[in-house]
Amino acid sequence: MRSEDERPASRGWVWWYGLFLGCLLLAAGAAETVRVVRNGDGGLLFWFGTLVGGGVLVLAGTLLLPRQPRRGFVLTAIGCAAGLLPTSWTVIVPVMLVVLIIASGRRAAAEKSPVRSG
């Protein structure tokens, strides 16, 4: 059994919020990729890279946040930054992404990262 010190941090609202936004970016990336391929408008690398890439980074960072807060925050922040431009027309999604950056940063700062010996 794990002791109290070894238990990972609980998954609070920031964790669920990050999963939601990561999936939202992936869904938007899939939809835009299909639109670009069907219409031939161009910009496949932009839409796929920023939305799908950002979504993957947000999800990876969110999943890392309870165990490795600093790495999780960095990945989440990079993914959110990637998703800001392509979602800027919605107004609300960029605001939600900035809220996730701030919330995960505060969570990472509040948690103690494990100290490596070596």
LINVEN-V905381 format. One record per residue. N is the residue number from 1. RES is the residue in three letters. PSI is psi as a letter, one per 40 degrees, with the letter a starting at -180 (999 if undefined). OMEGA is omega in degrees with one decimal (* if undefined). Layout:
# LINVEN-V905381
N;RES;PSI;OMEGA / N;RES;PSI;OMEGA
This chain:
# LINVEN-V905381
1;MET;i;178.7 / 2;ARG;i;172.7 / 3;SER;i;-178.8 / 4;GLU;d;-177.8 / 5;ASP;d;-176.2 / 6;GLU;e;-176.3 / 7;ARG;h;177.7 / 8;PRO;i;-179.1 / 9;ALA;i;-179.6 / 10;SER;i;179.6 / 11;ARG;h;-179.2 / 12;GLY;a;-177.3 / 13;TRP;d;-179.6 / 14;VAL;d;-180.0 / 15;TRP;d;179.8 / 16;TRP;d;178.5 / 17;TYR;d;177.5 / 18;GLY;d;176.6 / 19;LEU;d;179.0 / 20;PHE;d;-177.9 / 21;LEU;d;176.4 / 22;GLY;d;177.7 / 23;CYS;d;177.6 / 24;LEU;d;178.1 / 25;LEU;d;178.0 / 26;LEU;d;179.0 / 27;ALA;d;178.1 / 28;ALA;d;178.1 / 29;GLY;d;177.4 / 30;ALA;d;-179.5 / 31;ALA;d;179.8 / 32;GLU;d;178.6 / 33;THR;d;177.6 / 34;VAL;d;179.5 / 35;ARG;d;-178.7 / 36;VAL;d;-178.9 / 37;VAL;d;-178.5 / 38;ARG;d;-176.2 / 39;ASN;e;-178.9 / 40;GLY;f;-177.7 / 41;ASP;d;-175.3 / 42;GLY;i;179.3 / 43;GLY;e;-178.1 / 44;LEU;d;-179.4 / 45;LEU;d;178.7 / 46;PHE;d;-176.1 / 47;TRP;d;-178.9 / 48;PHE;d;-176.9 / 49;GLY;d;-176.2 / 50;THR;d;-176.7 / 51;LEU;d;-179.8 / 52;VAL;d;177.4 / 53;GLY;d;177.1 / 54;GLY;d;178.8 / 55;GLY;d;178.3 / 56;VAL;d;179.3 / 57;LEU;d;177.8 / 58;VAL;d;179.0 / 59;LEU;d;179.7 / 60;ALA;d;179.2 / 61;GLY;d;179.4 / 62;THR;d;178.9 / 63;LEU;d;178.0 / 64;LEU;d;-171.8 / 65;LEU;d;-179.7 / 66;PRO;d;-175.6 / 67;ARG;d;179.9 / 68;GLN;g;-171.3 / 69;PRO;d;-177.2 / 70;ARG;d;178.2 / 71;ARG;d;178.2 / 72;GLY;d;178.6 / 73;PHE;d;-178.3 / 74;VAL;d;179.6 / 75;LEU;d;179.5 / 76;THR;d;-179.0 / 77;ALA;d;178.9 / 78;ILE;d;178.6 / 79;GLY;d;177.6 / 80;CYS;d;179.0 / 81;ALA;d;178.2 / 82;ALA;d;-178.3 / 83;GLY;e;-177.5 / 84;LEU;d;-175.1 / 85;LEU;d;-177.1 / 86;PRO;e;179.2 / 87;THR;e;-174.1 / 88;SER;d;179.9 / 89;TRP;d;-179.3 / 90;THR;e;-177.7 / 91;VAL;d;-175.2 / 92;ILE;d;-177.5 / 93;VAL;d;176.3 / 94;PRO;d;176.8 / 95;VAL;d;178.2 / 96;MET;d;178.4 / 97;LEU;d;177.6 / 98;VAL;d;176.6 / 99;VAL;d;178.3 / 100;LEU;d;177.6 / 101;ILE;d;-178.3 / 102;ILE;d;-177.1 / 103;ALA;d;179.9 / 104;SER;d;175.1 / 105;GLY;d;176.7 / 106;ARG;d;178.5 / 107;ARG;d;179.6 / 108;ALA;d;179.7 / 109;ALA;d;-177.9 / 110;ALA;d;-176.6 / 111;GLU;i;176.4 / 112;LYS;h;174.4 / 113;SER;i;178.8 / 114;PRO;h;-178.8 / 115;VAL;h;178.7 / 116;ARG;i;173.3 / 117;SER;i;179.0 / 118;GLY;999;*
